[in-house]
Amino acid sequence: MVNAQEWLDRNYPQAQRNNVREISQPLIINLGGNEIIKVLEGDLIIEGFPNLSEICLFENRLNLVKISNCPECHTVQFHDNQVVSIEFVDCPKIRYFDCSNNKLSQLPTGLNPETLVHLDISDNNLTGDLSILSRFINLTCLEIRKNKLSGSLRSLASLERLNELNVSVTWINSGLEYLSYSLQRIYCHPSQFPQLKHYRVNDEGNGEHYDYQAWRGNNEELIEQAEEQLLQAQIEVPLPNN
Protein backbone atom coordinates (compact mmCIF):
# COMPACT_ATOMS: atom_id res chain seq x y z
CA MET A 1 0.00 0.00 0.00
CA VAL A 2 1.02 3.59 -0.66
CA ASN A 3 0.55 6.68 1.50
CA ALA A 4 -2.09 8.67 -0.35
CA GLN A 5 -0.78 12.15 0.40
CA GLU A 6 2.80 11.27 -0.48
CA TRP A 7 1.62 9.72 -3.76
CA LEU A 8 -0.41 12.81 -4.69
CA ASP A 9 2.34 15.32 -3.86
CA ARG A 10 4.95 13.28 -5.71
CA ASN A 11 2.90 12.74 -8.87
CA TYR A 12 1.15 16.12 -8.94
CA PRO A 13 3.68 18.70 -7.68
CA GLN A 14 2.48 22.22 -7.00
CA ALA A 15 4.27 23.68 -10.03
CA GLN A 16 2.34 21.41 -12.42
CA ARG A 17 -1.15 21.52 -10.95
CA ASN A 18 -2.44 24.21 -13.29
CA ASN A 19 -2.24 21.71 -16.16
CA VAL A 20 -3.88 18.72 -14.46
CA ARG A 21 -7.32 17.74 -15.78
CA GLU A 22 -7.79 14.40 -14.02
CA ILE A 23 -6.51 12.62 -10.93
CA SER A 24 -6.96 8.90 -11.47
CA GLN A 25 -6.18 5.56 -9.93
CA PRO A 26 -2.42 4.83 -9.90
CA LEU A 27 -1.28 1.79 -11.86
CA ILE A 28 1.98 -0.09 -12.15
CA ILE A 29 3.03 -2.55 -14.86
CA ASN A 30 4.42 -5.86 -13.62
CA LEU A 31 6.94 -8.06 -15.45
CA GLY A 32 4.15 -9.88 -17.23
CA GLY A 33 2.89 -6.66 -18.74
CA ASN A 34 -0.27 -6.61 -16.62
CA GLU A 35 -1.66 -3.53 -14.91
CA ILE A 36 -1.85 -3.71 -11.12
CA ILE A 37 -3.67 -1.10 -9.07
CA LYS A 38 -1.70 0.58 -6.31
CA VAL A 39 -3.76 0.82 -3.14
CA LEU A 40 -3.68 4.25 -1.52
CA GLU A 41 -4.20 4.54 2.22
CA GLY A 42 -4.58 7.23 4.85
CA ASP A 43 -5.84 10.80 4.76
CA LEU A 44 -5.78 12.90 1.62
CA ILE A 45 -5.95 16.62 0.86
CA ILE A 46 -6.45 17.57 -2.80
CA GLU A 47 -6.10 21.31 -3.23
CA GLY A 48 -5.05 23.96 -5.69
CA PHE A 49 -5.97 22.33 -9.02
CA PRO A 50 -7.63 25.20 -10.92
CA ASN A 51 -8.39 23.19 -14.09
CA LEU A 52 -9.06 19.77 -12.60
CA SER A 53 -12.29 18.21 -13.90
CA GLU A 54 -12.32 14.64 -12.52
CA ILE A 55 -11.12 12.74 -9.46
CA CYS A 56 -11.32 8.95 -9.68
CA LEU A 57 -9.72 7.25 -6.68
CA PHE A 58 -11.87 4.24 -5.91
CA GLU A 59 -11.06 0.86 -4.34
CA ASN A 60 -8.46 2.19 -1.94
CA ARG A 61 -8.21 2.63 1.83
CA LEU A 62 -8.67 6.36 2.11
CA ASN A 63 -9.97 7.77 5.41
CA LEU A 64 -10.34 11.55 5.82
CA VAL A 65 -10.60 13.46 2.53
CA LYS A 66 -10.59 17.19 1.82
CA ILE A 67 -10.93 18.67 -1.66
CA SER A 68 -10.22 22.37 -1.83
CA ASN A 69 -9.91 25.06 -4.48
CA CYS A 70 -10.81 22.91 -7.48
CA PRO A 71 -13.29 25.27 -9.14
CA GLU A 72 -13.75 23.30 -12.38
CA CYS A 73 -14.08 19.82 -10.91
CA HIS A 74 -17.39 18.16 -11.87
CA THR A 75 -16.90 14.43 -11.20
CA VAL A 76 -15.68 12.78 -7.98
CA GLN A 77 -15.53 9.01 -7.41
CA PHE A 78 -14.39 7.60 -4.07
CA HIS A 79 -16.47 4.43 -3.94
CA ASP A 80 -15.12 1.34 -2.17
CA ASN A 81 -12.76 3.03 0.27
CA GLN A 82 -12.85 3.47 4.05
CA VAL A 83 -13.79 7.14 4.00
CA VAL A 84 -15.29 8.49 7.22
CA SER A 85 -15.41 12.16 6.23
CA ILE A 86 -15.27 14.27 3.06
CA GLU A 87 -15.10 18.05 2.93
CA PHE A 88 -15.43 20.21 -0.19
CA VAL A 89 -14.18 23.80 -0.14
CA ASP A 90 -14.49 26.09 -3.18
CA CYS A 91 -15.60 23.29 -5.50
CA PRO A 92 -18.86 24.76 -6.80
CA LYS A 93 -19.32 22.66 -9.95
CA ILE A 94 -19.52 19.08 -8.62
CA ARG A 95 -22.23 17.31 -10.65
CA TYR A 96 -21.45 13.64 -10.13
CA PHE A 97 -20.43 12.30 -6.71
CA ASP A 98 -20.05 8.61 -5.83
CA CYS A 99 -18.93 7.71 -2.33
CA SER A 100 -20.71 4.38 -2.00
CA ASN A 101 -19.36 1.55 0.15
CA ASN A 102 -17.53 3.67 2.70
CA LYS A 103 -17.95 4.61 6.37
CA LEU A 104 -19.67 7.99 6.20
CA SER A 105 -21.86 8.81 9.19
CA GLN A 106 -22.90 12.20 7.78
CA LEU A 107 -23.17 13.86 4.41
CA PRO A 108 -20.05 15.43 2.91
CA THR A 109 -19.89 19.15 3.56
CA GLY A 110 -19.55 21.80 0.88
CA LEU A 111 -21.44 20.14 -1.97
CA ASN A 112 -23.32 22.68 -4.07
CA PRO A 113 -27.03 21.71 -4.19
CA GLU A 114 -27.53 23.82 -7.30
CA THR A 115 -25.12 21.81 -9.46
CA LEU A 116 -25.22 18.26 -8.04
CA VAL A 117 -27.28 15.92 -10.27
CA HIS A 118 -25.99 12.45 -9.31
CA LEU A 119 -25.43 11.42 -5.69
CA ASP A 120 -24.53 7.89 -4.62
CA ILE A 121 -23.95 7.46 -0.89
CA SER A 122 -25.09 3.84 -0.71
CA ASP A 123 -23.67 1.37 1.79
CA ASN A 124 -22.49 3.82 4.45
CA ASN A 125 -23.37 4.51 8.10
CA LEU A 126 -25.90 7.31 7.58
CA THR A 127 -28.80 7.61 10.02
CA GLY A 128 -31.82 9.87 10.51
CA ASP A 129 -34.50 10.94 8.04
CA LEU A 130 -34.30 12.25 4.49
CA SER A 131 -34.54 15.94 5.37
CA ILE A 132 -30.75 16.09 5.04
CA LEU A 133 -31.23 15.63 1.29
CA SER A 134 -34.10 18.01 0.62
CA ARG A 135 -31.83 20.88 -0.44
CA PHE A 136 -30.37 18.96 -3.40
CA ILE A 137 -33.19 20.09 -5.65
CA ASN A 138 -31.51 19.33 -9.00
CA LEU A 139 -30.71 15.67 -8.40
CA THR A 140 -31.75 13.34 -11.20
CA CYS A 141 -30.31 10.19 -9.59
CA LEU A 142 -30.19 9.48 -5.85
CA GLU A 143 -28.77 6.24 -4.43
CA ILE A 144 -29.04 5.78 -0.66
CA ARG A 145 -29.45 2.02 -0.29
CA LYS A 146 -27.88 0.14 2.63
CA ASN A 147 -28.05 2.95 5.18
CA LYS A 148 -29.97 3.24 8.45
CA LEU A 149 -32.10 6.04 7.07
CA SER A 150 -35.76 6.10 8.06
CA GLY A 151 -38.99 8.04 7.74
CA SER A 152 -40.98 9.29 4.78
CA LEU A 153 -40.14 10.10 1.17
CA ARG A 154 -42.04 13.35 1.69
CA SER A 155 -38.72 15.02 2.48
CA LEU A 156 -37.73 14.47 -1.16
CA ALA A 157 -40.74 16.33 -2.58
CA SER A 158 -38.51 19.28 -3.46
CA LEU A 159 -36.43 17.11 -5.84
CA GLU A 160 -38.52 17.97 -8.89
CA ARG A 161 -36.02 16.61 -11.44
CA LEU A 162 -35.48 13.23 -9.83
CA ASN A 163 -35.52 10.39 -12.36
CA GLU A 164 -34.12 7.42 -10.44
CA LEU A 165 -34.24 6.62 -6.71
CA ASN A 166 -32.77 3.69 -4.80
CA VAL A 167 -33.86 3.24 -1.16
CA SER A 168 -33.30 -0.53 -0.87
CA VAL A 169 -32.21 -1.89 2.52
CA THR A 170 -33.25 1.21 4.47
CA TRP A 171 -36.07 1.83 6.94
CA ILE A 172 -37.92 4.15 4.57
CA ASN A 173 -41.44 2.85 4.00
CA SER A 174 -43.87 5.71 3.35
CA GLY A 175 -44.46 8.82 1.27
CA LEU A 176 -44.54 7.47 -2.29
CA GLU A 177 -47.26 9.95 -3.19
CA TYR A 178 -45.02 12.93 -2.46
CA LEU A 179 -42.33 12.09 -5.00
CA SER A 180 -41.91 14.19 -8.10
CA TYR A 181 -43.83 13.56 -11.32
CA SER A 182 -40.39 13.32 -13.00
CA LEU A 183 -39.48 10.04 -11.24
CA GLN A 184 -39.33 7.00 -13.53
CA ARG A 185 -37.74 4.20 -11.50
CA ILE A 186 -37.61 3.35 -7.82
CA TYR A 187 -35.53 0.54 -6.35
CA CYS A 188 -36.63 -0.88 -3.00
CA HIS A 189 -37.35 -4.12 -1.15
CA PRO A 190 -40.91 -5.43 -1.67
CA SER A 191 -41.60 -5.15 2.06
CA GLN A 192 -40.88 -1.42 2.06
CA PHE A 193 -43.65 -0.51 -0.36
CA PRO A 194 -46.01 -3.48 -0.87
CA GLN A 195 -48.34 -1.21 -2.87
CA LEU A 196 -45.79 -1.37 -5.69
CA LYS A 197 -45.93 -5.16 -6.09
CA HIS A 198 -47.87 -5.01 -9.37
CA TYR A 199 -45.45 -2.51 -10.91
CA ARG A 200 -42.25 -4.51 -10.86
CA VAL A 201 -40.12 -4.31 -14.00
CA ASN A 202 -36.98 -6.21 -14.92
CA ASP A 203 -35.13 -5.02 -17.98
CA GLU A 204 -31.57 -5.44 -19.17
CA GLY A 205 -30.65 -1.79 -18.99
CA ASN A 206 -31.98 -0.92 -15.54
CA GLY A 207 -32.33 -4.23 -13.70
CA GLU A 208 -35.21 -5.03 -11.38
CA HIS A 209 -37.11 -1.95 -10.22
CA TYR A 210 -40.59 -0.51 -9.89
CA ASP A 211 -42.32 1.66 -12.48
CA TYR A 212 -43.24 4.76 -10.51
CA GLN A 213 -45.03 6.39 -13.43
CA ALA A 214 -47.40 3.45 -13.77
CA TRP A 215 -48.16 3.46 -10.04
CA ARG A 216 -48.65 7.22 -10.07
CA GLY A 217 -51.08 6.97 -12.99
CA ASN A 218 -53.27 4.55 -11.00
CA ASN A 219 -53.23 6.65 -7.82
CA GLU A 220 -54.18 10.10 -9.07
CA GLU A 221 -56.47 10.90 -6.14
CA LEU A 222 -53.75 10.09 -3.62
CA ILE A 223 -51.27 12.20 -5.60
CA GLU A 224 -53.66 15.16 -5.65
CA GLN A 225 -54.15 14.94 -1.88
CA ALA A 226 -50.38 14.94 -1.37
CA GLU A 227 -49.94 17.95 -3.62
CA GLU A 228 -52.62 19.83 -1.69
CA GLN A 229 -50.89 19.00 1.59
CA LEU A 230 -47.56 20.27 0.27
CA LEU A 231 -49.17 23.47 -0.98
CA GLN A 232 -50.92 24.03 2.34
CA ALA A 233 -47.65 23.47 4.20
CA GLN A 234 -46.03 26.20 2.09
CA ILE A 235 -48.87 28.60 2.83
CA GLU A 236 -48.61 27.98 6.56
CA VAL A 237 -44.88 28.72 6.77
CA PRO A 238 -44.62 31.85 9.00
CA LEU A 239 -43.07 34.95 7.51
CA PRO A 240 -39.88 36.20 9.16
CA ASN A 241 -40.23 39.10 11.54
CA ASN A 242 -39.16 42.50 10.20
N, C-alpha and C positions, 0 to 999 in steps of 0.2 A: 504493500500500500504506500501511497505517496501523500505527504502533507499538502493539503489543498492550497493553502496560502503561498507556500514556497513554490509550488508548481505554477500558480497564476503569475506571480511576480517574476519568475524566471522566464516564462514563455511570452508574457505580455508586459515588457518593461514600460515604465512611464513614458519614455521618449517615443514609443511607437504606438501608444494607445489611440491617438487621433485617427489612425488608419485601420483600426480593427473593426470589422463588421460582424463577426461571429466568434463567440467563445464556445468551443465544442469539446466533446469527450476526447481525452487524450488516448492515443493508440501507440503501440509499439509493434514492430515487425519482428517475429522470431526467426530462427534459422530456417524454418520450413516455409517461410514466406507468408505465414498466416498473421492476421491482425489480432492482437490481444489488447483488451481494454485495461488501462491502468485504473486502479481504484483509488479515488481521492478520499481522504479522511480529514476530519477536524472542522474547525470553523473557517469561514471564508468571507472576505470583504471584496466586493467587486466595485470599484469606483473610478470615476474619471475617464470614461470611454464615451466621448461626445458623439461618435458615429456608430456605435454598436447597435445592431438591430436584433440579434438573437443570442440567447444563452441556453445551451443544451448540455446539462451536466447531470444526467440521470444514472441510476444504478451505481451509486457510490456510497460513501458513509459520511456524508456531510452532516453537520450538527447545527450550529448557529450561522445564519447567512444574512448578510447585509448587502444590498445593491444600491449604490448611490451615484448620483450625477451621471446618469445614462439616459439623456433626454430623448434619444431616438429609438430606444429599445422597445420592441413590440411583442416579442415572444420569449417566454421563460419556461423552461422545462427542468424540474428537479424531482421528477417522480422516482420512486424506489431508492430513497436515501434513508437517513435517520434524522431528518431535519425536525428540530423542536421549535424553531422560531425563524421567521423571515421578515426583514424590514426593507421597505422601499423608500428611498429619499430622492426626490427630484427625478422621478422616472414616470412622467405623466402620460406616456403613450402605450403602456402595456395593454395589449388586446387579448393575448392568449397566455394563460397561466395554468400550468399543470404541476401540482405538488402532491399527487396521490401517493399512497403507500409510504407515509412518513409518520412522524410523531407529533404533529401539531395539536396543541390544545386550544389554540385561538387563531383567528384569522390573521393572515399577514397584514402588517400595517403599511399604509402608504399607497395602496392600490387606488387608482383613479376610477371611480364608479362610472364616469362619463365615457371612458374609452374601453373598459373591459367587456369583451363579448363572450369569451370562453373561460370558464372557471371549473377546474377539476381538483377538488380537495377530498376525494374519496379515500377511505381506508386510513383515517387519522384518529385522533383522540378528542374530537370536537364534541362539546356538550351544549345543552340549552335548546332554545327554540330558533326558528328561522328568521327572527327579526334582525339578526346580525347581517342578513343578506339582502334586506329590503332596499338598501340604497343602490344596489348594483342594477340600475334600471335598464341598462342596455344589453344585458346578457341574452344571448341566443341559446347557449348550452350551459347547463349547470349540473355538475356531477358531485353528489354528496353522499354516495352510498357508503356503507360500513363506517358510520359514525354514531355516537350516542345522542343524536339530535332527536328532538321530540316536538309534539305540538301539531299545529295546523298549518296547512299550505296557504292559509289566508295571508300570512306575512309576505308571500311572494306575489301578491296581487299587483304590485307596482312594476313587476317585470313584464312589461307589455310587448316585448319583442322575443320572449322566450319561445324556443322551438323544440327543445329537447331537455327533459328533466329526468334524473336518476336519483331516486330516494330509497333504493333497495337496502335492506338490512339496516334500517333506522327505526325509530319509534314514532315516525310520522304516520298518522292514519286518519286524517280528516282534512276537509277544506278543498276538495277537488273542484267544487263549484266556483271557487274564487280565482282560479288560475286564468291566465290570459287567453283570449280567443286565438292568439298566435300559436299556441302550443300544439304540436303535432304528435309527439311520442312521449310517453311516460314509462319509466322502468321502475318496477316495484315488486315486492313479494305479494302473491295472491291474498295472503291474510291481512295485508295492510289496507287494501281497498277491494273488498269482495264484490263491490258493485261494478267493478271493471271486468268481471270474469268472462263476459260474453264479447269482450272487445280485444281479446288477445290476438296478436299478430306475430308471425315468425317469418321474416324474410331475410334473404342472404345479405343484403346491405346493412340492415340495422339490427339483426338478431331478434330475439323474443322481447316484445314490448306490448304496450297497450295503446290502442288508437284513441287518443283523447278527443279528437274531432268527432268521431263517431259517437262516443259517449255524450259529448256536449250536445250534439244534435238531437239526441233522444231525451235530454233533460233540460229543455229550454225554460220551463217554469222555475226550476231550481236555480238556474243561471240568472234569471231575471231577479229573483229574490236576493241573490248574493250581490248583484250589481246595485240594487236599491240600498242594501245595507252598507255597502262601501260608500255610496254617495251620501247617505245620511251621516255616516261617520265623519266625512269630510266637512259637512255643514256644521256639525256639532263641535268641531275643533275650536277652542276659544282663541280669540284674537289677542295678540300680545298687548300689554298695557303700554300706553304712551308715556 
